[in-house]
Amino acid sequence: MIPVKIQCGCGQRYAFDVEPVNGQMPTTVACPACGADGTAAANECIAQALAAAPEPPPPGGLRLQGPAAAQIASAPPPIPPVTGRPAAMPPRPRPPTARQGKRGKDGWATDETDFNKLGSYVAIGPAIVAALLAWGIFGLQVSPMLLCVVVGICGLVGGVMNLAGRGPVVAGAFIGLLLALGGYGAVFWWIHDRKEVHAYEVAIAFALGAAPGYLLQYVIQQILKKRAQTQG
């Protein structure tokens, strides 16, 4: 058996032991987090392990001459082994050691860590604050376009932080960007001409504006799930 350790492009690490067939994986293997194919990386790890293995000693032994060699030459050939038993099938690789069955509450590979939760705050909090600043809650005149750029950057960073180690960070960046800009735009549109605004109105407007971002997250999760089922 050869130990195989793979680190996926999404940041997920997984490992297993396998008996190679013709120096390669007997079956395909996929990342348990994002479903990306890891067969090529596994084959490369197997090739490195086989190259590092010590070579078998060359055939040799004592050479006999005279009567002893004649006796060995005249000895009957050995009985061939019985070939009635079928050849053993190569064992299937063990499942990756990562938590493949249990997924996080939000549908990604694992539950949110404190770092991942901080990413949610980075993506959502500045969008609401920026909309209130554009409304003039503190008596400050700030350009809505400048606030929009800040909100977009925070959405990208927060989305990457939220999916770090749990899924593809590129998807997290797009989801965070759509959540932040959608929520900011909806809140700003709802309150910009109002003289008085209630907190529940801001919450409802943000939820409606961020809905496309949550929809994108659901679609990406379904695509990754089907890809993992197909490759598995």
Phi, psi and omega in degrees: 000143181241125177286135181238127177237129185231139170244115183287162178295339179279355180103349181283135176250139176210157186213157178195166175253144184210150173261107186291152176244118184057034177077014181222173178296137176287336179220169176281160179221145184229154177295131180288346182268306184250352177083008181290147182290126179248014184295318181296318178295323178294319178297322178295320178296320178295318180298319179295320180293320180291324179292329181277349182289143180293143180285146178293150182295147180293150179296139181197203180136185181279140174259122183261142178233160177082210184300322182298318179294323179295321178296318179294321180295326182274358180291148179295152180294151180294152179288127180294150180291154179288129182251023183287330182287138178291152179294139182290136178287144178296139182294146177287143180296146178293151178299150178303150183286347179291158180287097187269324185282315184272124179251166181291166181295333179267010174096353179271185191297322182223170174291162180288135169272176177299324178294318179295320178296323176299325177298322177297318179294322180295325182281324188265315186303307181300331180295316180291315180298320181295320178297320178292324176295317178297330177287336180095034185294330180255011181075016180259143177257103180242137181298127178300327179292320176297317177297324179297319178296316179298317180297319179297317179296316179296324178296317178298311182295315181295322178295320177296316179297321184292329182257004180298121180079001182236347183180183181294122184291334177296317176297321178299322179296315180293318180296314179298320179297316182291321177298311185293309182293321178296315178296317179298314181297319181293316180294317180297317180296326185282326189250356191294333179252011182268147175267337180219135183225137177264156183296323182293331177293319178297318181295317181294317181297319179294318180299318179293319180291328181275354183303318177300326178294318178293325177295319177298319178299317180297318181295316180297319179298320179293321179296315179295323179295316179293323179295319179294322178293322180292316181283338179279000000 
